[in-house]
Structure formats: structure tokens, C-alpha cells
């Protein structure tokens, strides 16, 4: 595991992994059957445990560029907004923007990239 990004305002977090196998092993050890994984350099996921609790995660493999990071951060922001019932659309674009910024900033800190 690379680390965890806290989204304090919504009491949620995103766990970041370096490989699909690492992600699947971690989730299974926490009672979650992970969704299918891809073969991309970066991916975003929302999985659920048996009680319906969501687990948000990203896989950021070596070689993934920052544009891919931004793409996956946008997916996580969408997952979070959907999870807490904030409708997507122009009326909430600022909330989404702040979420993407927070997640991306956390990823930059984790990957030790200057902001």
C-alpha cells in the first residue's frame, strides 16, 4: 500500500496501491470482494463490504503519469459524490472541483511530488 488520502469533510478516505494484486489482497483481508481489475497504469475503484460500507481505492502503478492521476481522482470524486447523494451537475461543480483538488493534492503528497 502506498498510503491513504483522508477526505475529512465527508469522513471518507481513499487507499492507494501500487498494484492490482496488492489492492485485491488488502480488500479480501478486510472482508471485501473486489471488483474486477484492469490492466491500466492507473485505476479508481469503489467496492463494498458485506454490510454495504464503501471502500474507495486507486491503483497507481509505476510509470503512471500525473494526467492519469488526475483522471482517477475525478472518478473518486464522482464516487464520493454519488455515495453521499450529491447530484452531479452545474449546481455542484464547485464541490466536485474541491474534491478532485483534495484527492489530487493528497496523491501528490503521497508520491512526494512538489505542489
N, CA, C and O atoms as CSV, one atom per row, in Angstrom:
chain,resi,resn,atom,element,x,y,z
A,1,UNK,N,N,0.857,-1.177,0.000
A,1,UNK,CA,C,0.000,0.000,0.000
A,1,UNK,C,C,0.899,1.235,0.000
A,1,UNK,O,O,1.873,1.313,0.749
A,2,UNK,N,N,0.556,2.185,-0.845
A,2,UNK,CA,C,1.307,3.434,-0.888
A,2,UNK,C,C,0.873,4.340,0.257
A,2,UNK,O,O,1.711,4.977,0.896
A,3,UNK,N,N,-0.423,4.403,0.520
A,3,UNK,CA,C,-0.908,5.252,1.594
A,3,UNK,C,C,-2.401,5.473,1.530
A,3,UNK,O,O,-3.120,4.801,0.790
A,4,UNK,N,N,-2.856,6.434,2.327
A,4,UNK,CA,C,-4.284,6.729,2.426
A,4,UNK,C,C,-4.487,8.235,2.363
A,4,UNK,O,O,-3.772,9.004,3.005
A,5,UNK,N,N,-5.478,8.639,1.577
A,5,UNK,CA,C,-5.848,10.053,1.456
A,5,UNK,C,C,-7.134,10.246,2.243
A,5,UNK,O,O,-8.147,9.611,1.949
A,6,UNK,N,N,-7.100,11.110,3.231
A,6,UNK,CA,C,-8.284,11.397,4.048
A,6,UNK,C,C,-9.118,12.488,3.376
A,6,UNK,O,O,-8.593,13.503,2.916
A,7,UNK,N,N,-10.418,12.253,3.332
A,7,UNK,CA,C,-11.370,13.270,2.888
A,7,UNK,C,C,-12.194,13.594,4.129
A,7,UNK,O,O,-13.321,13.125,4.289
A,8,UNK,N,N,-11.606,14.405,4.998
A,8,UNK,CA,C,-12.142,14.644,6.332
A,8,UNK,C,C,-13.564,15.172,6.340
A,8,UNK,O,O,-14.378,14.751,7.162
A,9,UNK,N,N,-13.869,16.076,5.446
A,9,UNK,CA,C,-15.195,16.692,5.421
A,9,UNK,C,C,-16.301,15.644,5.323
A,9,UNK,O,O,-17.360,15.801,5.931
A,10,UNK,N,N,-16.064,14.587,4.569
A,10,UNK,CA,C,-17.072,13.544,4.372
A,10,UNK,C,C,-16.766,12.267,5.152
A,10,UNK,O,O,-17.437,11.250,4.971
A,11,UNK,N,N,-15.742,12.321,6.030
A,11,UNK,CA,C,-15.354,11.166,6.844
A,11,UNK,C,C,-15.116,9.926,5.984
A,11,UNK,O,O,-15.567,8.826,6.303
A,12,UNK,N,N,-14.406,10.136,4.903
A,12,UNK,CA,C,-14.078,9.053,3.984
A,12,UNK,C,C,-12.593,9.104,3.692
A,12,UNK,O,O,-11.917,10.085,4.003
A,13,UNK,N,N,-12.096,8.038,3.093
A,13,UNK,CA,C,-10.691,8.015,2.698
A,13,UNK,C,C,-10.543,7.183,1.432
A,13,UNK,O,O,-11.422,6.411,1.051
A,14,UNK,N,N,-9.393,7.376,0.799
A,14,UNK,CA,C,-9.048,6.645,-0.419
A,14,UNK,C,C,-7.718,5.948,-0.152
A,14,UNK,O,O,-6.729,6.597,0.190
A,15,UNK,N,N,-7.696,4.648,-0.308
A,15,UNK,CA,C,-6.464,3.898,-0.134
A,15,UNK,C,C,-5.798,3.759,-1.504
A,15,UNK,O,O,-6.448,3.421,-2.493
A,16,UNK,N,N,-4.500,4.024,-1.542
A,16,UNK,CA,C,-3.762,3.995,-2.802
A,16,UNK,C,C,-2.791,2.824,-2.791
A,16,UNK,O,O,-2.028,2.633,-1.845
A,17,UNK,N,N,-2.838,2.047,-3.863
A,17,UNK,CA,C,-1.997,0.854,-4.008
A,17,UNK,C,C,-1.097,0.994,-5.225
A,17,UNK,O,O,-1.346,1.803,-6.119
A,18,UNK,N,N,-0.040,0.180,-5.236
A,18,UNK,CA,C,0.906,0.196,-6.344
A,18,UNK,C,C,0.625,-0.908,-7.367
A,18,UNK,O,O,1.195,-0.903,-8.458
A,19,UNK,N,N,-0.257,-1.857,-7.013
A,19,UNK,CA,C,-0.588,-2.932,-7.960
A,19,UNK,C,C,-2.009,-3.423,-7.722
A,19,UNK,O,O,-2.572,-3.251,-6.641
A,20,UNK,N,N,-2.577,-4.040,-8.757
A,20,UNK,CA,C,-3.916,-4.619,-8.653
A,20,UNK,C,C,-3.927,-5.764,-7.649
A,20,UNK,O,O,-4.872,-5.901,-6.871
A,21,UNK,N,N,-2.885,-6.584,-7.662
A,21,UNK,CA,C,-2.812,-7.726,-6.743
A,21,UNK,C,C,-2.774,-7.266,-5.289
A,21,UNK,O,O,-3.427,-7.857,-4.430
A,22,UNK,N,N,-2.009,-6.208,-5.016
A,22,UNK,CA,C,-1.912,-5.660,-3.658
A,22,UNK,C,C,-3.284,-5.162,-3.199
A,22,UNK,O,O,-3.690,-5.397,-2.061
A,23,UNK,N,N,-3.986,-4.478,-4.087
A,23,UNK,CA,C,-5.324,-3.967,-3.774
A,23,UNK,C,C,-6.276,-5.117,-3.453
A,23,UNK,O,O,-6.978,-5.084,-2.442
A,24,UNK,N,N,-6.298,-6.123,-4.308
A,24,UNK,CA,C,-7.213,-7.255,-4.106
A,24,UNK,C,C,-6.913,-7.992,-2.806
A,24,UNK,O,O,-7.833,-8.355,-2.072
A,25,UNK,N,N,-5.650,-8.211,-2.520
A,25,UNK,CA,C,-5.260,-8.897,-1.283
A,25,UNK,C,C,-5.704,-8.100,-0.056
A,25,UNK,O,O,-6.238,-8.670,0.895
A,26,UNK,N,N,-5.484,-6.785,-0.075
A,26,UNK,CA,C,-5.878,-5.926,1.042
A,26,UNK,C,C,-7.395,-5.968,1.243
A,26,UNK,O,O,-7.867,-6.138,2.367
A,27,UNK,N,N,-8.146,-5.815,0.173
A,27,UNK,CA,C,-9.604,-5.797,0.297
A,27,UNK,C,C,-10.140,-7.138,0.791
A,27,UNK,O,O,-11.002,-7.173,1.669
A,28,UNK,N,N,-9.645,-8.229,0.243
A,28,UNK,CA,C,-10.111,-9.546,0.678
A,28,UNK,C,C,-9.813,-9.770,2.157
A,28,UNK,O,O,-10.619,-10.374,2.865
A,29,UNK,N,N,-8.666,-9.291,2.630
A,29,UNK,CA,C,-8.323,-9.443,4.049
A,29,UNK,C,C,-9.222,-8.592,4.944
A,29,UNK,O,O,-9.267,-8.796,6.157
A,30,UNK,N,N,-9.936,-7.643,4.346
A,30,UNK,CA,C,-10.877,-6.801,5.088
A,30,UNK,C,C,-12.329,-7.157,4.775
A,30,UNK,O,O,-13.230,-6.349,5.003
A,31,UNK,N,N,-12.559,-8.365,4.252
A,31,UNK,CA,C,-13.907,-8.858,4.024
A,31,UNK,C,C,-14.622,-8.260,2.828
A,31,UNK,O,O,-15.852,-8.249,2.775
A,32,UNK,N,N,-13.853,-7.758,1.863
A,32,UNK,CA,C,-14.454,-7.141,0.681
A,32,UNK,C,C,-14.068,-7.955,-0.539
A,32,UNK,O,O,-12.894,-8.266,-0.740
A,33,UNK,N,N,-15.058,-8.301,-1.356
A,33,UNK,CA,C,-14.779,-8.968,-2.623
A,33,UNK,C,C,-14.587,-7.885,-3.674
A,33,UNK,O,O,-15.557,-7.251,-4.090
A,34,UNK,N,N,-13.343,-7.662,-4.112
A,34,UNK,CA,C,-13.078,-6.542,-5.026
A,34,UNK,C,C,-13.688,-6.739,-6.398
A,34,UNK,O,O,-13.863,-7.859,-6.878
A,35,UNK,N,N,-14.005,-5.607,-7.011
A,35,UNK,CA,C,-14.470,-5.630,-8.397
A,35,UNK,C,C,-13.320,-6.067,-9.290
A,35,UNK,O,O,-12.166,-6.084,-8.863
A,36,UNK,N,N,-13.632,-6.413,-10.511
A,36,UNK,CA,C,-12.598,-6.815,-11.466
A,36,UNK,C,C,-11.587,-5.688,-11.644
A,36,UNK,O,O,-11.933,-4.508,-11.597
A,37,UNK,N,N,-10.350,-6.070,-11.846
A,37,UNK,CA,C,-9.304,-5.077,-12.042
A,37,UNK,C,C,-8.904,-5.025,-13.504
A,37,UNK,O,O,-9.124,-5.970,-14.262
A,38,UNK,N,N,-8.320,-3.915,-13.881
A,38,UNK,CA,C,-7.903,-3.734,-15.265
A,38,UNK,C,C,-6.408,-3.853,-15.409
A,38,UNK,O,O,-5.697,-4.217,-14.472
A,39,UNK,N,N,-5.955,-3.547,-16.573
A,39,UNK,CA,C,-4.536,-3.621,-16.875
A,39,UNK,C,C,-3.967,-2.239,-17.158
A,39,UNK,O,O,-2.967,-2.106,-17.863
A,40,UNK,N,N,-4.596,-1.225,-16.615
A,40,UNK,CA,C,-4.178,0.159,-16.831
A,40,UNK,C,C,-3.055,0.524,-15.873
A,40,UNK,O,O,-2.807,-0.174,-14.890
A,41,UNK,N,N,-2.379,1.628,-16.173
A,41,UNK,CA,C,-1.355,2.135,-15.270
A,41,UNK,C,C,-1.969,2.785,-14.033
A,41,UNK,O,O,-1.324,2.879,-12.989
A,42,UNK,N,N,-3.213,3.232,-14.156
A,42,UNK,CA,C,-3.906,3.855,-13.026
A,42,UNK,C,C,-5.382,3.492,-13.116
A,42,UNK,O,O,-5.945,3.409,-14.207
A,43,UNK,N,N,-6.001,3.279,-11.959
A,43,UNK,CA,C,-7.426,2.960,-11.944
A,43,UNK,C,C,-8.042,3.407,-10.624
A,43,UNK,O,O,-7.352,3.526,-9.612
A,44,UNK,N,N,-9.349,3.653,-10.648
A,44,UNK,CA,C,-10.107,4.070,-9.460
A,44,UNK,C,C,-11.199,3.045,-9.200
A,44,UNK,O,O,-11.773,2.485,-10.134
A,45,UNK,N,N,-11.484,2.802,-7.907
A,45,UNK,CA,C,-12.433,1.745,-7.556
A,45,UNK,C,C,-13.307,2.137,-6.369
A,45,UNK,O,O,-12.890,2.854,-5.459
A,46,UNK,N,N,-14.539,1.632,-6.421
A,46,UNK,CA,C,-15.446,1.709,-5.268
A,46,UNK,C,C,-15.964,0.295,-5.045
A,46,UNK,O,O,-16.690,-0.250,-5.877
A,47,UNK,N,N,-15.588,-0.286,-3.926
A,47,UNK,CA,C,-16.008,-1.634,-3.556
A,47,UNK,C,C,-16.818,-1.541,-2.270
A,47,UNK,O,O,-16.786,-0.521,-1.582
A,48,UNK,N,N,-17.544,-2.606,-1.948
A,48,UNK,CA,C,-18.386,-2.621,-0.748
A,48,UNK,C,C,-18.127,-3.887,0.053
A,48,UNK,O,O,-17.876,-4.952,-0.511
A,49,UNK,N,N,-18.190,-3.759,1.386
A,49,UNK,CA,C,-18.122,-4.958,2.209
A,49,UNK,C,C,-19.532,-5.539,2.352
A,49,UNK,O,O,-20.485,-5.001,1.790
A,50,UNK,N,N,-19.664,-6.634,3.100
A,50,UNK,CA,C,-20.954,-7.321,3.236
A,50,UNK,C,C,-22.027,-6.439,3.859
A,50,UNK,O,O,-23.214,-6.634,3.599
A,51,UNK,N,N,-21.622,-5.464,4.682
A,51,UNK,CA,C,-22.582,-4.554,5.327
A,51,UNK,C,C,-22.914,-3.345,4.448
A,51,UNK,O,O,-23.704,-2.486,4.838
A,52,UNK,N,N,-22.319,-3.286,3.285
A,52,UNK,CA,C,-22.596,-2.172,2.381
A,52,UNK,C,C,-21.692,-0.959,2.563
A,52,UNK,O,O,-21.919,0.077,1.937
A,53,UNK,N,N,-20.675,-1.070,3.407
A,53,UNK,CA,C,-19.739,0.043,3.617
A,53,UNK,C,C,-18.823,0.169,2.402
A,53,UNK,O,O,-18.234,-0.819,1.964
A,54,UNK,N,N,-18.702,1.383,1.854
A,54,UNK,CA,C,-17.851,1.540,0.666
A,54,UNK,C,C,-16.368,1.621,1.026
A,54,UNK,O,O,-15.996,2.126,2.085
A,55,UNK,N,N,-15.545,1.119,0.134
A,55,UNK,CA,C,-14.098,1.264,0.190
A,55,UNK,C,C,-13.660,1.900,-1.116
A,55,UNK,O,O,-13.861,1.329,-2.188
A,56,UNK,N,N,-13.061,3.081,-1.031
A,56,UNK,CA,C,-12.568,3.773,-2.213
A,56,UNK,C,C,-11.073,3.501,-2.323
A,56,UNK,O,O,-10.345,3.575,-1.333
A,57,UNK,N,N,-10.624,3.186,-3.529
A,57,UNK,CA,C,-9.197,2.937,-3.714
A,57,UNK,C,C,-8.762,3.309,-5.121
A,57,UNK,O,O,-9.564,3.395,-6.051
A,58,UNK,N,N,-7.458,3.525,-5.235
A,58,UNK,CA,C,-6.830,3.762,-6.533
A,58,UNK,C,C,-5.610,2.868,-6.627
A,58,UNK,O,O,-4.952,2.571,-5.631
A,59,UNK,N,N,-5.327,2.448,-7.845
A,59,UNK,CA,C,-4.076,1.764,-8.130
A,59,UNK,C,C,-3.278,2.720,-8.999
A,59,UNK,O,O,-3.716,3.100,-10.085
A,60,UNK,N,N,-2.116,3.104,-8.520
A,60,UNK,CA,C,-1.216,3.984,-9.261
A,60,UNK,C,C,0.086,3.210,-9.455
A,60,UNK,O,O,0.918,3.135,-8.551
A,61,UNK,N,N,0.246,2.645,-10.631
A,61,UNK,CA,C,1.419,1.814,-10.908
A,61,UNK,C,C,2.605,2.690,-11.300
A,61,UNK,O,O,2.431,3.811,-11.778
A,62,UNK,N,N,3.813,2.164,-11.093
A,62,UNK,CA,C,4.993,2.903,-11.555
A,62,UNK,C,C,4.857,3.205,-13.049
A,62,UNK,O,O,4.464,2.336,-13.827
A,63,UNK,N,N,5.173,4.399,-13.433
A,63,UNK,CA,C,5.061,4.804,-14.826
A,63,UNK,C,C,3.787,5.559,-15.151
A,63,UNK,O,O,3.670,6.144,-16.228
A,64,UNK,N,N,2.826,5.552,-14.229
A,64,UNK,CA,C,1.585,6.309,-14.456
A,64,UNK,C,C,1.916,7.800,-14.382
A,64,UNK,O,O,2.593,8.242,-13.454
A,65,UNK,N,N,1.447,8.560,-15.342
A,65,UNK,CA,C,1.694,9.997,-15.363
A,65,UNK,C,C,0.682,10.775,-14.547
A,65,UNK,O,O,-0.356,10.246,-14.151
A,66,UNK,N,N,0.993,12.022,-14.304
A,66,UNK,CA,C,0.117,12.862,-13.498
A,66,UNK,C,C,-1.228,13.112,-14.173
A,66,UNK,O,O,-2.222,13.341,-13.484
A,67,UNK,N,N,-1.282,13.073,-15.492
A,67,UNK,CA,C,-2.576,13.227,-16.161
A,67,UNK,C,C,-3.471,12.032,-15.835
A,67,UNK,O,O,-4.681,12.193,-15.678
A,68,UNK,N,N,-2.892,10.845,-15.731
A,68,UNK,CA,C,-3.651,9.660,-15.311
A,68,UNK,C,C,-4.094,9.771,-13.865
A,68,UNK,O,O,-5.197,9.352,-13.513
A,69,UNK,N,N,-3.231,10.340,-13.022
A,69,UNK,CA,C,-3.606,10.554,-11.625
A,69,UNK,C,C,-4.839,11.444,-11.563
A,69,UNK,O,O,-5.799,11.142,-10.854
A,70,UNK,N,N,-4.807,12.549,-12.312
A,70,UNK,CA,C,-5.930,13.499,-12.305
A,70,UNK,C,C,-7.212,12.823,-12.770
A,70,UNK,O,O,-8.281,13.043,-12.202
A,71,UNK,N,N,-7.098,12.006,-13.799
A,71,UNK,CA,C,-8.253,11.271,-14.337
A,71,UNK,C,C,-8.875,10.390,-13.253
A,71,UNK,O,O,-10.093,10.388,-13.074
A,72,UNK,N,N,-8.043,9.646,-12.533
A,72,UNK,CA,C,-8.558,8.748,-11.492
A,72,UNK,C,C,-9.098,9.520,-10.293
A,72,UNK,O,O,-10.065,9.088,-9.666
A,73,UNK,N,N,-8.488,10.653,-9.969
A,73,UNK,CA,C,-9.001,11.495,-8.884
A,73,UNK,C,C,-10.411,11.993,-9.203
A,73,UNK,O,O,-11.257,12.087,-8.314
A,74,UNK,N,N,-10.657,12.309,-10.464
A,74,UNK,CA,C,-12.005,12.733,-10.872
A,74,UNK,C,C,-13.010,11.602,-10.675
A,74,UNK,O,O,-14.137,11.842,-10.240
A,75,UNK,N,N,-12.608,10.366,-10.994
A,75,UNK,CA,C,-13.513,9.224,-10.769
A,75,UNK,C,C,-13.820,9.062,-9.282
A,75,UNK,O,O,-14.972,8.846,-8.906
A,76,UNK,N,N,-12.803,9.163,-8.442
A,76,UNK,CA,C,-13.031,9.026,-6.997
A,76,UNK,C,C,-13.973,10.118,-6.510
A,76,UNK,O,O,-14.868,9.842,-5.712
A,77,UNK,N,N,-13.791,11.350,-6.971
A,77,UNK,CA,C,-14.698,12.443,-6.582
A,77,UNK,C,C,-16.131,12.102,-6.976
A,77,UNK,O,O,-17.057,12.343,-6.202
A,78,UNK,N,N,-16.322,11.551,-8.156
A,78,UNK,CA,C,-17.662,11.152,-8.600
A,78,UNK,C,C,-18.231,10.054,-7.703
A,78,UNK,O,O,-19.407,10.091,-7.341
A,79,UNK,N,N,-17.396,9.077,-7.345
A,79,UNK,CA,C,-17.850,8.005,-6.457
A,79,UNK,C,C,-18.298,8.571,-5.110
A,79,UNK,O,O,-19.345,8.188,-4.586
A,80,UNK,N,N,-17.508,9.478,-4.556
A,80,UNK,CA,C,-17.827,10.070,-3.254
A,80,UNK,C,C,-19.132,10.852,-3.333
A,80,UNK,O,O,-20.001,10.705,-2.474
A,81,UNK,N,N,-19.267,11.683,-4.361
A,81,UNK,CA,C,-20.494,12.477,-4.501
A,81,UNK,C,C,-21.715,11.571,-4.640
A,81,UNK,O,O,-22.750,11.825,-4.024
A,82,UNK,N,N,-21.598,10.527,-5.440
A,82,UNK,CA,C,-22.701,9.585,-5.610
A,82,UNK,C,C,-23.016,8.893,-4.283
A,82,UNK,O,O,-24.183,8.727,-3.929
A,83,UNK,N,N,-21.989,8.498,-3.562
A,83,UNK,CA,C,-22.171,7.779,-2.304
A,83,UNK,C,C,-22.935,8.602,-1.277
A,83,UNK,O,O,-23.764,8.064,-0.543
A,84,UNK,N,N,-22.665,9.895,-1.219
A,84,UNK,CA,C,-23.332,10.720,-0.203
A,84,UNK,C,C,-24.554,11.452,-0.749
A,84,UNK,O,O,-25.187,12.232,-0.038
A,85,UNK,N,N,-24.882,11.198,-2.011
A,85,UNK,CA,C,-26.121,11.726,-2.566
A,85,UNK,C,C,-26.059,13.156,-3.079
A,85,UNK,O,O,-27.086,13.833,-3.139
A,86,UNK,N,N,-24.886,13.624,-3.446
A,86,UNK,CA,C,-24.777,14.960,-4.047
A,86,UNK,C,C,-24.935,14.802,-5.548
A,86,UNK,O,O,-24.112,14.144,-6.184
A,87,UNK,N,N,-25.979,15.395,-6.133
A,87,UNK,CA,C,-26.197,15.237,-7.572
A,87,UNK,C,C,-25.066,15.844,-8.397
A,87,UNK,O,O,-24.505,16.882,-8.045
A,88,UNK,N,N,-24.749,15.178,-9.491
A,88,UNK,CA,C,-23.774,15.710,-10.442
A,88,UNK,C,C,-24.460,16.799,-11.254
A,88,UNK,O,O,-25.647,16.694,-11.563
A,89,UNK,N,N,-23.738,17.809,-11.588
A,89,UNK,CA,C,-24.297,18.854,-12.430
A,89,UNK,C,C,-23.701,20.203,-12.087
A,89,UNK,O,O,-22.910,20.339,-11.154
A,90,UNK,N,N,-24.093,21.177,-12.848
A,90,UNK,CA,C,-23.539,22.518,-12.702
A,90,UNK,C,C,-23.792,23.109,-11.322
A,90,UNK,O,O,-23.001,23.924,-10.847
A,91,UNK,N,N,-24.877,22.714,-10.675
A,91,UNK,CA,C,-25.173,23.278,-9.357
A,91,UNK,C,C,-24.176,22.805,-8.294
A,91,UNK,O,O,-24.086,23.401,-7.221
A,92,UNK,N,N,-23.431,21.739,-8.587
A,92,UNK,CA,C,-22.475,21.194,-7.614
A,92,UNK,C,C,-21.065,21.055,-8.175
A,92,UNK,O,O,-20.254,20.301,-7.637
A,93,UNK,N,N,-20.771,21.774,-9.246
A,93,UNK,CA,C,-19.454,21.635,-9.867
A,93,UNK,C,C,-18.328,22.090,-8.937
A,93,UNK,O,O,-17.213,21.579,-9.029
A,94,UNK,N,N,-18.603,23.037,-8.052
A,94,UNK,CA,C,-17.564,23.525,-7.140
A,94,UNK,C,C,-17.220,22.461,-6.096
A,94,UNK,O,O,-16.054,22.309,-5.732
A,95,UNK,N,N,-18.213,21.733,-5.617
A,95,UNK,CA,C,-17.964,20.640,-4.671
A,95,UNK,C,C,-17.071,19.595,-5.337
A,95,UNK,O,O,-16.094,19.135,-4.745
A,96,UNK,N,N,-17.410,19.225,-6.563
A,96,UNK,CA,C,-16.607,18.245,-7.295
A,96,UNK,C,C,-15.184,18.758,-7.499
A,96,UNK,O,O,-14.220,18.010,-7.334
A,97,UNK,N,N,-15.058,20.024,-7.857
A,97,UNK,CA,C,-13.738,20.614,-8.060
A,97,UNK,C,C,-12.879,20.552,-6.806
A,97,UNK,O,O,-11.701,20.199,-6.874
A,98,UNK,N,N,-13.463,20.893,-5.663
A,98,UNK,CA,C,-12.717,20.828,-4.407
A,98,UNK,C,C,-12.343,19.388,-4.050
A,98,UNK,O,O,-11.250,19.135,-3.544
A,99,UNK,N,N,-13.251,18.449,-4.312
A,99,UNK,CA,C,-12.940,17.042,-4.040
A,99,UNK,C,C,-11.772,16.563,-4.897
A,99,UNK,O,O,-10.843,15.935,-4.391
A,100,UNK,N,N,-11.822,16.859,-6.190
A,100,UNK,CA,C,-10.729,16.456,-7.082
A,100,UNK,C,C,-9.420,17.080,-6.599
A,100,UNK,O,O,-8.388,16.409,-6.549
A,101,UNK,N,N,-9.467,18.360,-6.245
A,101,UNK,CA,C,-8.268,19.052,-5.772
A,101,UNK,C,C,-7.723,18.398,-4.510
A,101,UNK,O,O,-6.517,18.176,-4.409
A,102,UNK,N,N,-8.583,18.086,-3.548
A,102,UNK,CA,C,-8.152,17.475,-2.282
A,102,UNK,C,C,-7.522,16.109,-2.524
A,102,UNK,O,O,-6.471,15.793,-1.965
A,103,UNK,N,N,-8.170,15.302,-3.359
A,103,UNK,CA,C,-7.670,13.954,-3.627
A,103,UNK,C,C,-6.338,14.024,-4.378
A,103,UNK,O,O,-5.395,13.305,-4.046
A,104,UNK,N,N,-6.267,14.890,-5.386
A,104,UNK,CA,C,-5.037,15.021,-6.164
A,104,UNK,C,C,-3.894,15.548,-5.290
A,104,UNK,O,O,-2.764,15.070,-5.390
A,105,UNK,N,N,-4.186,16.519,-4.445
A,105,UNK,CA,C,-3.181,17.072,-3.545
A,105,UNK,C,C,-2.663,15.992,-2.597
A,105,UNK,O,O,-1.461,15.910,-2.347
A,106,UNK,N,N,-3.557,15.173,-2.076
A,106,UNK,CA,C,-3.153,14.068,-1.215
A,106,UNK,C,C,-2.279,13.069,-1.946
A,106,UNK,O,O,-1.327,12.535,-1.377
A,107,UNK,N,N,-2.596,12.817,-3.199
A,107,UNK,CA,C,-1.800,11.904,-4.009
A,107,UNK,C,C,-0.416,12.488,-4.284
A,107,UNK,O,O,0.583,11.771,-4.239
A,108,UNK,N,N,-0.359,13.791,-4.569
A,108,UNK,CA,C,0.929,14.439,-4.769
A,108,UNK,C,C,1.806,14.321,-3.527
A,108,UNK,O,O,2.993,14.011,-3.628
A,109,UNK,N,N,1.222,14.570,-2.357
A,109,UNK,CA,C,1.967,14.456,-1.101
A,109,UNK,C,C,2.499,13.027,-0.928
A,109,UNK,O,O,3.657,12.820,-0.565
A,110,UNK,N,N,1.643,12.065,-1.190
A,110,UNK,CA,C,1.991,10.668,-1.023
A,110,UNK,C,C,3.118,10.231,-1.965
A,110,UNK,O,O,3.988,9.442,-1.597
A,111,UNK,N,N,3.077,10.761,-3.182
A,111,UNK,CA,C,4.064,10.379,-4.199
A,111,UNK,C,C,5.290,11.314,-4.133
A,111,UNK,O,O,6.215,11.198,-4.937
A,112,UNK,N,N,5.273,12.229,-3.171
A,112,UNK,CA,C,6.389,13.161,-2.947
A,112,UNK,C,C,6.691,14.014,-4.191
A,112,UNK,O,O,7.836,14.126,-4.630
A,113,UNK,N,N,5.633,14.604,-4.736
A,113,UNK,CA,C,5.750,15.488,-5.895
A,113,UNK,C,C,5.436,16.911,-5.414
A,113,UNK,O,O,4.421,17.116,-4.748
A,114,UNK,N,N,6.286,17.899,-5.736
A,114,UNK,CA,C,6.012,19.277,-5.298
A,114,UNK,C,C,4.682,19.783,-5.830
A,114,UNK,O,O,4.269,19.463,-6.944
A,115,UNK,N,N,4.021,20.589,-4.995
A,115,UNK,CA,C,2.720,21.148,-5.397
A,115,UNK,C,C,2.880,22.553,-5.888
A,115,UNK,O,O,1.898,23.189,-6.270
